[in-house]
Amino acid sequence: MTGQPRPWRPEDFDDHCETCGAPPGQLCKAWCDTGYTADDYRRDAVRRQETANRPTRAQAAAVRRPHRP
């Protein structure tokens, strides 16, 4: 199946590492080549949301300049 992956669900944040079985929010085992846990994803999701909420330069400039008819 190709295409976009399904949207994240809240319960996805509570999944353990599929490679080494590390519990959510814990570091993976030293031998694990994934090295990524639910806690890592939470931090990344917050960063992405903060970035998405920031206005672009064009939007910020439009707010500073009054509309001239």
CHARMM-style PDB file with segment names, atoms N, HN, CA, C and O in Angstrom:
ATOM      1  N   MET     1       0.838  -1.173   0.000  1.00  0.00      PROA
ATOM      2  CA  MET     1       0.000   0.000   0.000  1.00  0.00      PROA
ATOM      3  C   MET     1       0.888   1.243   0.000  1.00  0.00      PROA
ATOM      4  O   MET     1       1.828   1.330   0.790  1.00  0.00      PROA
ATOM      5  N   THR     2       0.607   2.176  -0.853  1.00  0.00      PROA
ATOM      6  HN  THR     2      -0.156   2.105  -1.495  1.00  0.00      PROA
ATOM      7  CA  THR     2       1.386   3.399  -0.921  1.00  0.00      PROA
ATOM      8  C   THR     2       0.514   4.573  -0.521  1.00  0.00      PROA
ATOM      9  O   THR     2      -0.686   4.424  -0.286  1.00  0.00      PROA
ATOM     10  N   GLY     3       1.125   5.728  -0.448  1.00  0.00      PROA
ATOM     11  HN  GLY     3       2.100   5.849  -0.638  1.00  0.00      PROA
ATOM     12  CA  GLY     3       0.372   6.924  -0.084  1.00  0.00      PROA
ATOM     13  C   GLY     3       0.771   7.411   1.292  1.00  0.00      PROA
ATOM     14  O   GLY     3       1.765   6.973   1.872  1.00  0.00      PROA
ATOM     15  N   GLN     4      -0.014   8.308   1.784  1.00  0.00      PROA
ATOM     16  HN  GLN     4      -0.821   8.663   1.313  1.00  0.00      PROA
ATOM     17  CA  GLN     4       0.278   8.920   3.074  1.00  0.00      PROA
ATOM     18  C   GLN     4      -0.028   7.954   4.215  1.00  0.00      PROA
ATOM     19  O   GLN     4      -0.990   7.189   4.144  1.00  0.00      PROA
ATOM     20  N   PRO     5       0.792   7.987   5.269  1.00  0.00      PROA
ATOM     21  CA  PRO     5       0.478   7.160   6.433  1.00  0.00      PROA
ATOM     22  C   PRO     5      -0.759   7.717   7.142  1.00  0.00      PROA
ATOM     23  O   PRO     5      -1.136   8.873   6.949  1.00  0.00      PROA
ATOM     24  N   ARG     6      -1.371   6.881   7.953  1.00  0.00      PROA
ATOM     25  HN  ARG     6      -1.064   5.942   8.110  1.00  0.00      PROA
ATOM     26  CA  ARG     6      -2.559   7.329   8.673  1.00  0.00      PROA
ATOM     27  C   ARG     6      -2.174   8.418   9.672  1.00  0.00      PROA
ATOM     28  O   ARG     6      -1.017   8.488  10.086  1.00  0.00      PROA
ATOM     29  N   PRO     7      -3.116   9.263  10.063  1.00  0.00      PROA
ATOM     30  CA  PRO     7      -2.811  10.304  11.057  1.00  0.00      PROA
ATOM     31  C   PRO     7      -2.469   9.672  12.407  1.00  0.00      PROA
ATOM     32  O   PRO     7      -2.921   8.571  12.723  1.00  0.00      PROA
ATOM     33  N   TRP     8      -1.669  10.382  13.193  1.00  0.00      PROA
ATOM     34  HN  TRP     8      -1.303  11.276  12.937  1.00  0.00      PROA
ATOM     35  CA  TRP     8      -1.325   9.898  14.527  1.00  0.00      PROA
ATOM     36  C   TRP     8      -2.542   9.955  15.426  1.00  0.00      PROA
ATOM     37  O   TRP     8      -3.345  10.885  15.345  1.00  0.00      PROA
ATOM     38  N   ARG     9      -2.672   8.961  16.280  1.00  0.00      PROA
ATOM     39  HN  ARG     9      -2.019   8.206  16.346  1.00  0.00      PROA
ATOM     40  CA  ARG     9      -3.735   8.915  17.280  1.00  0.00      PROA
ATOM     41  C   ARG     9      -3.095   9.055  18.653  1.00  0.00      PROA
ATOM     42  O   ARG     9      -1.920   8.725  18.810  1.00  0.00      PROA
ATOM     43  N   PRO    10      -3.834   9.537  19.655  1.00  0.00      PROA
ATOM     44  CA  PRO    10      -3.248   9.693  20.997  1.00  0.00      PROA
ATOM     45  C   PRO    10      -2.626   8.405  21.530  1.00  0.00      PROA
ATOM     46  O   PRO    10      -1.593   8.454  22.197  1.00  0.00      PROA
ATOM     47  N   GLU    11      -3.232   7.263  21.252  1.00  0.00      PROA
ATOM     48  HN  GLU    11      -4.072   7.223  20.711  1.00  0.00      PROA
ATOM     49  CA  GLU    11      -2.681   6.012  21.780  1.00  0.00      PROA
ATOM     50  C   GLU    11      -1.347   5.645  21.128  1.00  0.00      PROA
ATOM     51  O   GLU    11      -0.614   4.817  21.669  1.00  0.00      PROA
ATOM     52  N   ASP    12      -1.018   6.235  19.988  1.00  0.00      PROA
ATOM     53  HN  ASP    12      -1.613   6.908  19.548  1.00  0.00      PROA
ATOM     54  CA  ASP    12       0.278   5.979  19.358  1.00  0.00      PROA
ATOM     55  C   ASP    12       1.428   6.478  20.225  1.00  0.00      PROA
ATOM     56  O   ASP    12       2.533   5.940  20.165  1.00  0.00      PROA
ATOM     57  N   PHE    13       1.171   7.499  21.026  1.00  0.00      PROA
ATOM     58  HN  PHE    13       0.273   7.936  21.075  1.00  0.00      PROA
ATOM     59  CA  PHE    13       2.218   8.046  21.880  1.00  0.00      PROA
ATOM     60  C   PHE    13       2.572   7.097  23.018  1.00  0.00      PROA
ATOM     61  O   PHE    13       3.601   7.269  23.670  1.00  0.00      PROA
ATOM     62  N   ASP    14       1.740   6.111  23.258  1.00  0.00      PROA
ATOM     63  HN  ASP    14       0.903   5.972  22.728  1.00  0.00      PROA
ATOM     64  CA  ASP    14       1.972   5.186  24.360  1.00  0.00      PROA
ATOM     65  C   ASP    14       2.508   3.841  23.892  1.00  0.00      PROA
ATOM     66  O   ASP    14       2.561   2.893  24.676  1.00  0.00      PROA
ATOM     67  N   ASP    15       2.905   3.744  22.636  1.00  0.00      PROA
ATOM     68  HN  ASP    15       2.863   4.514  22.000  1.00  0.00      PROA
ATOM     69  CA  ASP    15       3.448   2.494  22.107  1.00  0.00      PROA
ATOM     70  C   ASP    15       4.894   2.310  22.551  1.00  0.00      PROA
ATOM     71  O   ASP    15       5.643   3.275  22.701  1.00  0.00      PROA
ATOM     72  N   HSD    16       5.266   1.062  22.755  1.00  0.00      PROA
ATOM     73  HN  HSD    16       4.657   0.278  22.633  1.00  0.00      PROA
ATOM     74  CA  HSD    16       6.656   0.739  23.058  1.00  0.00      PROA
ATOM     75  C   HSD    16       7.450   0.686  21.753  1.00  0.00      PROA
ATOM     76  O   HSD    16       6.870   0.668  20.668  1.00  0.00      PROA
ATOM     77  N   CYS    17       8.767   0.661  21.864  1.00  0.00      PROA
ATOM     78  HN  CYS    17       9.239   0.675  22.746  1.00  0.00      PROA
ATOM     79  CA  CYS    17       9.616   0.560  20.678  1.00  0.00      PROA
ATOM     80  C   CYS    17       9.384  -0.807  20.037  1.00  0.00      PROA
ATOM     81  O   CYS    17       9.465  -1.833  20.711  1.00  0.00      PROA
ATOM     82  N   GLU    18       9.102  -0.818  18.761  1.00  0.00      PROA
ATOM     83  HN  GLU    18       9.036   0.016  18.213  1.00  0.00      PROA
ATOM     84  CA  GLU    18       8.825  -2.078  18.077  1.00  0.00      PROA
ATOM     85  C   GLU    18      10.089  -2.907  17.859  1.00  0.00      PROA
ATOM     86  O   GLU    18      10.002  -4.111  17.620  1.00  0.00      PROA
ATOM     87  N   THR    19      11.257  -2.279  17.939  1.00  0.00      PROA
ATOM     88  HN  THR    19      11.328  -1.300  18.133  1.00  0.00      PROA
ATOM     89  CA  THR    19      12.501  -3.006  17.701  1.00  0.00      PROA
ATOM     90  C   THR    19      13.017  -3.684  18.966  1.00  0.00      PROA
ATOM     91  O   THR    19      13.300  -4.882  18.956  1.00  0.00      PROA
ATOM     92  N   CYS    20      13.141  -2.917  20.069  1.00  0.00      PROA
ATOM     93  HN  CYS    20      12.911  -1.944  20.077  1.00  0.00      PROA
ATOM     94  CA  CYS    20      13.733  -3.481  21.283  1.00  0.00      PROA
ATOM     95  C   CYS    20      12.741  -3.649  22.425  1.00  0.00      PROA
ATOM     96  O   CYS    20      13.075  -4.250  23.446  1.00  0.00      PROA
ATOM     97  N   GLY    21      11.522  -3.128  22.271  1.00  0.00      PROA
ATOM     98  HN  GLY    21      11.250  -2.640  21.441  1.00  0.00      PROA
ATOM     99  CA  GLY    21      10.512  -3.284  23.311  1.00  0.00      PROA
ATOM    100  C   GLY    21      10.618  -2.276  24.439  1.00  0.00      PROA
ATOM    101  O   GLY    21       9.983  -2.454  25.479  1.00  0.00      PROA
ATOM    102  N   ALA    22      11.404  -1.217  24.263  1.00  0.00      PROA
ATOM    103  HN  ALA    22      11.919  -1.072  23.418  1.00  0.00      PROA
ATOM    104  CA  ALA    22      11.526  -0.200  25.314  1.00  0.00      PROA
ATOM    105  C   ALA    22      10.160   0.417  25.593  1.00  0.00      PROA
ATOM    106  O   ALA    22       9.402   0.703  24.666  1.00  0.00      PROA
ATOM    107  N   PRO    23       9.844   0.622  26.878  1.00  0.00      PROA
ATOM    108  CA  PRO    23       8.543   1.208  27.202  1.00  0.00      PROA
ATOM    109  C   PRO    23       8.446   2.655  26.748  1.00  0.00      PROA
ATOM    110  O   PRO    23       9.467   3.298  26.504  1.00  0.00      PROA
ATOM    111  N   PRO    24       7.219   3.178  26.631  1.00  0.00      PROA
ATOM    112  CA  PRO    24       7.038   4.571  26.208  1.00  0.00      PROA
ATOM    113  C   PRO    24       7.792   5.534  27.122  1.00  0.00      PROA
ATOM    114  O   PRO    24       7.769   5.391  28.345  1.00  0.00      PROA
ATOM    115  N   GLY    25       8.449   6.499  26.526  1.00  0.00      PROA
ATOM    116  HN  GLY    25       8.467   6.615  25.533  1.00  0.00      PROA
ATOM    117  CA  GLY    25       9.167   7.514  27.288  1.00  0.00      PROA
ATOM    118  C   GLY    25      10.530   7.081  27.792  1.00  0.00      PROA
ATOM    119  O   GLY    25      11.215   7.864  28.450  1.00  0.00      PROA
ATOM    120  N   GLN    26      10.942   5.859  27.501  1.00  0.00      PROA
ATOM    121  HN  GLN    26      10.386   5.223  26.966  1.00  0.00      PROA
ATOM    122  CA  GLN    26      12.241   5.360  27.941  1.00  0.00      PROA
ATOM    123  C   GLN    26      13.190   5.289  26.752  1.00  0.00      PROA
ATOM    124  O   GLN    26      12.761   5.165  25.605  1.00  0.00      PROA
ATOM    125  N   LEU    27      14.471   5.370  27.040  1.00  0.00      PROA
ATOM    126  HN  LEU    27      14.819   5.471  27.972  1.00  0.00      PROA
ATOM    127  CA  LEU    27      15.458   5.224  25.975  1.00  0.00      PROA
ATOM    128  C   LEU    27      15.470   3.787  25.484  1.00  0.00      PROA
ATOM    129  O   LEU    27      15.217   2.852  26.244  1.00  0.00      PROA
ATOM    130  N   CYS    28      15.766   3.627  24.214  1.00  0.00      PROA
ATOM    131  HN  CYS    28      15.972   4.386  23.596  1.00  0.00      PROA
ATOM    132  CA  CYS    28      15.878   2.287  23.645  1.00  0.00      PROA
ATOM    133  C   CYS    28      17.116   1.593  24.207  1.00  0.00      PROA
ATOM    134  O   CYS    28      18.005   2.233  24.768  1.00  0.00      PROA
ATOM    135  N   LYS    29      17.153   0.287  24.046  1.00  0.00      PROA
ATOM    136  HN  LYS    29      16.430  -0.233  23.590  1.00  0.00      PROA
ATOM    137  CA  LYS    29      18.318  -0.490  24.467  1.00  0.00      PROA
ATOM    138  C   LYS    29      19.520  -0.091  23.617  1.00  0.00      PROA
ATOM    139  O   LYS    29      19.355   0.389  22.496  1.00  0.00      PROA
ATOM    140  N   ALA    30      20.726  -0.285  24.142  1.00  0.00      PROA
ATOM    141  HN  ALA    30      20.861  -0.675  25.053  1.00  0.00      PROA
ATOM    142  CA  ALA    30      21.948   0.145  23.452  1.00  0.00      PROA
ATOM    143  C   ALA    30      22.084  -0.495  22.070  1.00  0.00      PROA
ATOM    144  O   ALA    30      22.608   0.138  21.153  1.00  0.00      PROA
ATOM    145  N   TRP    31      21.632  -1.714  21.908  1.00  0.00      PROA
ATOM    146  HN  TRP    31      21.207  -2.228  22.653  1.00  0.00      PROA
ATOM    147  CA  TRP    31      21.769  -2.417  20.631  1.00  0.00      PROA
ATOM    148  C   TRP    31      20.698  -2.032  19.615  1.00  0.00      PROA
ATOM    149  O   TRP    31      20.790  -2.408  18.446  1.00  0.00      PROA
ATOM    150  N   CYS    32      19.689  -1.289  20.048  1.00  0.00      PROA
ATOM    151  HN  CYS    32      19.614  -0.984  20.998  1.00  0.00      PROA
ATOM    152  CA  CYS    32      18.560  -0.958  19.174  1.00  0.00      PROA
ATOM    153  C   CYS    32      18.986   0.047  18.108  1.00  0.00      PROA
ATOM    154  O   CYS    32      19.571   1.085  18.415  1.00  0.00      PROA
ATOM    155  N   ASP    33      18.685  -0.277  16.857  1.00  0.00      PROA
ATOM    156  HN  ASP    33      18.210  -1.121  16.608  1.00  0.00      PROA
ATOM    157  CA  ASP    33      19.042   0.648  15.785  1.00  0.00      PROA
ATOM    158  C   ASP    33      17.960   1.693  15.541  1.00  0.00      PROA
ATOM    159  O   ASP    33      18.153   2.605  14.737  1.00  0.00      PROA
ATOM    160  N   THR    34      16.823   1.570  16.224  1.00  0.00      PROA
ATOM    161  HN  THR    34      16.666   0.829  16.877  1.00  0.00      PROA
ATOM    162  CA  THR    34      15.762   2.561  16.080  1.00  0.00      PROA
ATOM    163  C   THR    34      16.095   3.796  16.906  1.00  0.00      PROA
ATOM    164  O   THR    34      16.126   4.911  16.384  1.00  0.00      PROA
ATOM    165  N   GLY    35      16.344   3.597  18.189  1.00  0.00      PROA
ATOM    166  HN  GLY    35      16.319   2.692  18.614  1.00  0.00      PROA
ATOM    167  CA  GLY    35      16.743   4.696  19.068  1.00  0.00      PROA
ATOM    168  C   GLY    35      15.722   5.806  19.188  1.00  0.00      PROA
ATOM    169  O   GLY    35      16.100   6.959  19.398  1.00  0.00      PROA
ATOM    170  N   TYR    36      14.465   5.506  19.065  1.00  0.00      PROA
ATOM    171  HN  TYR    36      14.158   4.570  18.894  1.00  0.00      PROA
ATOM    172  CA  TYR    36      13.435   6.541  19.072  1.00  0.00      PROA
ATOM    173  C   TYR    36      12.241   6.024  19.857  1.00  0.00      PROA
ATOM    174  O   TYR    36      11.776   4.908  19.623  1.00  0.00      PROA
ATOM    175  N   THR    37      11.747   6.820  20.777  1.00  0.00      PROA
ATOM    176  HN  THR    37      12.124   7.727  20.967  1.00  0.00      PROA
ATOM    177  CA  THR    37      10.627   6.382  21.604  1.00  0.00      PROA
ATOM    178  C   THR    37       9.478   7.373  21.514  1.00  0.00      PROA
ATOM    179  O   THR    37       9.582   8.399  20.843  1.00  0.00      PROA
ATOM    180  N   ALA    38       8.392   7.061  22.190  1.00  0.00      PROA
ATOM    181  HN  ALA    38       8.308   6.227  22.735  1.00  0.00      PROA
ATOM    182  CA  ALA    38       7.217   7.927  22.197  1.00  0.00      PROA
ATOM    183  C   ALA    38       7.559   9.304  22.758  1.00  0.00      PROA
ATOM    184  O   ALA    38       7.037  10.313  22.284  1.00  0.00      PROA
ATOM    185  N   ASP    39       8.423   9.352  23.754  1.00  0.00      PROA
ATOM    186  HN  ASP    39       8.847   8.532  24.140  1.00  0.00      PROA
ATOM    187  CA  ASP    39       8.811  10.643  24.335  1.00  0.00      PROA
ATOM    188  C   ASP    39       9.534  11.504  23.302  1.00  0.00      PROA
ATOM    189  O   ASP    39       9.322  12.715  23.242  1.00  0.00      PROA
ATOM    190  N   ASP    40      10.389  10.878  22.489  1.00  0.00      PROA
ATOM    191  HN  ASP    40      10.561   9.894  22.538  1.00  0.00      PROA
ATOM    192  CA  ASP    40      11.060  11.616  21.415  1.00  0.00      PROA
ATOM    193  C   ASP    40      10.032  12.195  20.453  1.00  0.00      PROA
ATOM    194  O   ASP    40      10.140  13.345  20.028  1.00  0.00      PROA
ATOM    195  N   TYR    41       9.040  11.387  20.116  1.00  0.00      PROA
ATOM    196  HN  TYR    41       8.952  10.452  20.462  1.00  0.00      PROA
ATOM    197  CA  TYR    41       8.029  11.867  19.182  1.00  0.00      PROA
ATOM    198  C   TYR    41       7.225  13.012  19.782  1.00  0.00      PROA
ATOM    199  O   TYR    41       6.890  13.963  19.077  1.00  0.00      PROA
ATOM    200  N   ARG    42       6.912  12.936  21.068  1.00  0.00      PROA
ATOM    201  HN  ARG    42       7.185  12.163  21.641  1.00  0.00      PROA
ATOM    202  CA  ARG    42       6.174  14.029  21.715  1.00  0.00      PROA
ATOM    203  C   ARG    42       6.943  15.342  21.570  1.00  0.00      PROA
ATOM    204  O   ARG    42       6.366  16.365  21.202  1.00  0.00      PROA
ATOM    205  N   ARG    43       8.252  15.311  21.862  1.00  0.00      PROA
ATOM    206  HN  ARG    43       8.721  14.480  22.162  1.00  0.00      PROA
ATOM    207  CA  ARG    43       9.066  16.531  21.740  1.00  0.00      PROA
ATOM    208  C   ARG    43       9.065  17.038  20.302  1.00  0.00      PROA
ATOM    209  O   ARG    43       8.925  18.238  20.065  1.00  0.00      PROA
ATOM    210  N   ASP    44       9.221  16.131  19.346  1.00  0.00      PROA
ATOM    211  HN  ASP    44       9.335  15.157  19.538  1.00  0.00      PROA
ATOM    212  CA  ASP    44       9.209  16.538  17.941  1.00  0.00      PROA
ATOM    213  C   ASP    44       7.856  17.112  17.533  1.00  0.00      PROA
ATOM    214  O   ASP    44       7.796  18.090  16.787  1.00  0.00      PROA
ATOM    215  N   ALA    45       6.779  16.512  18.015  1.00  0.00      PROA
ATOM    216  HN  ALA    45       6.828  15.718  18.621  1.00  0.00      PROA
ATOM    217  CA  ALA    45       5.436  16.998  17.684  1.00  0.00      PROA
ATOM    218  C   ALA    45       5.226  18.406  18.230  1.00  0.00      PROA
ATOM    219  O   ALA    45       4.632  19.247  17.555  1.00  0.00      PROA
ATOM    220  N   VAL    46       5.705  18.670  19.441  1.00  0.00      PROA
ATOM    221  HN  VAL    46       6.187  17.986  19.989  1.00  0.00      PROA
ATOM    222  CA  VAL    46       5.581  20.012  20.024  1.00  0.00      PROA
ATOM    223  C   VAL    46       6.379  21.006  19.193  1.00  0.00      PROA
ATOM    224  O   VAL    46       5.892  22.098  18.900  1.00  0.00      PROA
ATOM    225  N   ARG    47       7.602  20.641  18.809  1.00  0.00      PROA
ATOM    226  HN  ARG    47       7.998  19.754  19.046  1.00  0.00      PROA
ATOM    227  CA  ARG    47       8.425  21.539  17.978  1.00  0.00      PROA
ATOM    228  C   ARG    47       7.762  21.827  16.642  1.00  0.00      PROA
ATOM    229  O   ARG    47       7.738  22.974  16.195  1.00  0.00      PROA
ATOM    230  N   ARG    48       7.227  20.799  16.003  1.00  0.00      PROA
ATOM    231  HN  ARG    48       7.246  19.868  16.366  1.00  0.00      PROA
ATOM    232  CA  ARG    48       6.556  21.005  14.715  1.00  0.00      PROA
ATOM    233  C   ARG    48       5.339  21.907  14.863  1.00  0.00      PROA
ATOM    234  O   ARG    48       5.088  22.760  14.012  1.00  0.00      PROA
ATOM    235  N   GLN    49       4.581  21.721  15.944  1.00  0.00      PROA
ATOM    236  HN  GLN    49       4.784  21.028  16.635  1.00  0.00      PROA
ATOM    237  CA  GLN    49       3.391  22.545  16.151  1.00  0.00      PROA
ATOM    238  C   GLN    49       3.780  23.998  16.409  1.00  0.00      PROA
ATOM    239  O   GLN    49       3.136  24.911  15.892  1.00  0.00      PROA
ATOM    240  N   GLU    50       4.825  24.218  17.203  1.00  0.00      PROA
ATOM    241  HN  GLU    50       5.348  23.476  17.623  1.00  0.00      PROA
ATOM    242  CA  GLU    50       5.283  25.589  17.461  1.00  0.00      PROA
ATOM    243  C   GLU    50       5.741  26.249  16.169  1.00  0.00      PROA
ATOM    244  O   GLU    50       5.462  27.426  15.939  1.00  0.00      PROA
ATOM    245  N   THR    51       6.435  25.505  15.333  1.00  0.00      PROA
ATOM    246  HN  THR    51       6.661  24.549  15.519  1.00  0.00      PROA
ATOM    247  CA  THR    51       6.893  26.033  14.051  1.00  0.00      PROA
ATOM    248  C   THR    51       5.705  26.352  13.151  1.00  0.00      PROA
ATOM    249  O   THR    51       5.694  27.381  12.475  1.00  0.00      PROA
ATOM    250  N   ALA    52       4.715  25.481  13.141  1.00  0.00      PROA
ATOM    251  HN  ALA    52       4.724  24.646  13.690  1.00  0.00      PROA
ATOM    252  CA  ALA    52       3.537  25.697  12.298  1.00  0.00      PROA
ATOM    253  C   ALA    52       2.722  26.900  12.767  1.00  0.00      PROA
ATOM    254  O   ALA    52       2.064  27.555  11.958  1.00  0.00      PROA
ATOM    255  N   ASN    53       2.760  27.191  14.048  1.00  0.00      PROA
ATOM    256  HN  ASN    53       3.294  26.659  14.705  1.00  0.00      PROA
ATOM    257  CA  ASN    53       1.977  28.303  14.596  1.00  0.00      PROA
ATOM    258  C   ASN    53       2.643  29.662  14.377  1.00  0.00      PROA
ATOM    259  O   ASN    53       1.991  30.698  14.506  1.00  0.00      PROA
ATOM    260  N   ARG    54       3.939  29.665  14.048  1.00  0.00      PROA
ATOM    261  HN  ARG    54       4.469  28.824  13.944  1.00  0.00      PROA
ATOM    262  CA  ARG    54       4.634  30.933  13.806  1.00  0.00      PROA
ATOM    263  C   ARG    54       4.227  31.505  12.461  1.00  0.00      PROA
ATOM    264  O   ARG    54       4.146  30.771  11.476  1.00  0.00      PROA
ATOM    265  N   PRO    55       3.969  32.804  12.407  1.00  0.00      PROA
ATOM    266  CA  PRO    55       3.616  33.394  11.109  1.00  0.00      PROA
ATOM    267  C   PRO    55       4.824  33.407  10.171  1.00  0.00      PROA
ATOM    268  O   PRO    55       5.968  33.499  10.616  1.00  0.00      PROA
ATOM    269  N   THR    56       4.555  33.314   8.883  1.00  0.00      PROA
ATOM    270  HN  THR    56       3.626  33.239   8.521  1.00  0.00      PROA
ATOM    271  CA  THR    56       5.628  33.405   7.900  1.00  0.00      PROA
ATOM    272  C   THR    56       6.092  34.856   7.817  1.00  0.00      PROA
ATOM    273  O   THR    56       5.441  35.748   8.362  1.00  0.00      PROA
ATOM    274  N   ARG    57       7.192  35.090   7.151  1.00  0.00      PROA
ATOM    275  HN  ARG    57       7.721  34.366   6.708  1.00  0.00      PROA
ATOM    276  CA  ARG    57       7.684  36.471   7.000  1.00  0.00      PROA
ATOM    277  C   ARG    57       6.674  37.337   6.273  1.00  0.00      PROA
ATOM    278  O   ARG    57       6.476  38.497   6.634  1.00  0.00      PROA
ATOM    279  N   ALA    58       6.032  36.784   5.251  1.00  0.00      PROA
ATOM    280  HN  ALA    58       6.193  35.842   4.958  1.00  0.00      PROA
ATOM    281  CA  ALA    58       5.042  37.549   4.487  1.00  0.00      PROA
ATOM    282  C   ALA    58       3.841  37.900   5.357  1.00  0.00      PROA
ATOM    283  O   ALA    58       3.322  39.014   5.279  1.00  0.00      PROA
ATOM    284  N   GLN    59       3.397  36.954   6.185  1.00  0.00      PROA
ATOM    285  HN  GLN    59       3.819  36.050   6.247  1.00  0.00      PROA
ATOM    286  CA  GLN    59       2.268  37.228   7.072  1.00  0.00      PROA
ATOM    287  C   GLN    59       2.639  38.291   8.099  1.00  0.00      PROA
ATOM    288  O   GLN    59       1.843  39.188   8.377  1.00  0.00      PROA
ATOM    289  N   ALA    60       3.831  38.198   8.659  1.00  0.00      PROA
ATOM    290  HN  ALA    60       4.477  37.469   8.433  1.00  0.00      PROA
ATOM    291  CA  ALA    60       4.270  39.178   9.647  1.00  0.00      PROA
ATOM    292  C   ALA    60       4.398  40.559   9.016  1.00  0.00      PROA
ATOM    293  O   ALA    60       4.028  41.554   9.637  1.00  0.00      PROA
ATOM    294  N   ALA    61       4.918  40.636   7.790  1.00  0.00      PROA
ATOM    295  HN  ALA    61       5.219  39.827   7.285  1.00  0.00      PROA
ATOM    296  CA  ALA    61       5.059  41.921   7.102  1.00  0.00      PROA
ATOM    297  C   ALA    61       3.692  42.514   6.792  1.00  0.00      PROA
ATOM    298  O   ALA    61       3.507  43.727   6.890  1.00  0.00      PROA
ATOM    299  N   ALA    62       2.742  41.680   6.421  1.00  0.00      PROA
ATOM    300  HN  ALA    62       2.893  40.694   6.341  1.00  0.00      PROA
ATOM    301  CA  ALA    62       1.394  42.167   6.106  1.00  0.00      PROA
ATOM    302  C   ALA    62       0.722  42.753   7.339  1.00  0.00      PROA
ATOM    303  O   ALA    62      -0.053  43.704   7.230  1.00  0.00      PROA
ATOM    304  N   VAL    63       1.008  42.202   8.494  1.00  0.00      PROA
ATOM    305  HN  VAL    63       1.638  41.430   8.582  1.00  0.00      PROA
ATOM    306  CA  VAL    63       0.432  42.720   9.737  1.00  0.00      PROA
ATOM    307  C   VAL    63       1.045  44.078  10.067  1.00  0.00      PROA
ATOM    308  O   VAL    63       0.350  44.965  10.561  1.00  0.00      PROA
ATOM    309  N   ARG    64       2.334  44.248   9.800  1.00  0.00      PROA
ATOM    310  HN  ARG    64       2.898  43.527   9.398  1.00  0.00      PROA
ATOM    311  CA  ARG    64       3.014  45.509  10.126  1.00  0.00      PROA
ATOM    312  C   ARG    64       2.619  46.642   9.192  1.00  0.00      PROA
ATOM    313  O   ARG    64       2.556  47.799   9.606  1.00  0.00      PROA
ATOM    314  N   ARG    65       2.351  46.308   7.920  1.00  0.00      PROA
ATOM    315  HN  ARG    65       2.402  45.367   7.584  1.00  0.00      PROA
ATOM    316  CA  ARG    65       2.013  47.342   6.941  1.00  0.00      PROA
ATOM    317  C   ARG    65       0.506  47.551   6.862  1.00  0.00      PROA
ATOM    318  O   ARG    65      -0.239  46.584   6.697  1.00  0.00      PROA
ATOM    319  N   PRO    66       0.048  48.779   6.975  1.00  0.00      PROA
ATOM    320  CA  PRO    66      -1.391  49.015   6.806  1.00  0.00      PROA
ATOM    321  C   PRO    66      -1.776  48.864   5.334  1.00  0.00      PROA
ATOM    322  O   PRO    66      -0.967  49.089   4.434  1.00  0.00      PROA
ATOM    323  N   HSD    67      -3.003  48.487   5.125  1.00  0.00      PROA
ATOM    324  HN  HSD    67      -3.660  48.305   5.857  1.00  0.00      PROA
ATOM    325  CA  HSD    67      -3.514  48.328   3.761  1.00  0.00      PROA
ATOM    326  C   HSD    67      -3.692  49.708   3.126  1.00  0.00      PROA
ATOM    327  O   HSD    67      -4.288  50.600   3.729  1.00  0.00      PROA
ATOM    328  N   ARG    68      -3.181  49.875   1.923  1.00  0.00      PROA
ATOM    329  HN  ARG    68      -2.697  49.150   1.433  1.00  0.00      PROA
ATOM    330  CA  ARG    68      -3.324  51.153   1.209  1.00  0.00      PROA
ATOM    331  C   ARG    68      -4.182  50.926  -0.022  1.00  0.00      PROA
ATOM    332  O   ARG    68      -3.777  50.199  -0.929  1.00  0.00      PROA
ATOM    333  N   PRO    69      -5.348  51.529  -0.070  1.00  0.00      PROA
ATOM    334  CA  PRO    69      -6.207  51.346  -1.248  1.00  0.00      PROA
ATOM    335  C   PRO    69      -5.708  52.096  -2.466  1.00  0.00      PROA
ATOM    336  OT1 PRO    69      -6.330  52.034  -3.526  1.00  0.00      PROA
TER     337      PRO     69
END
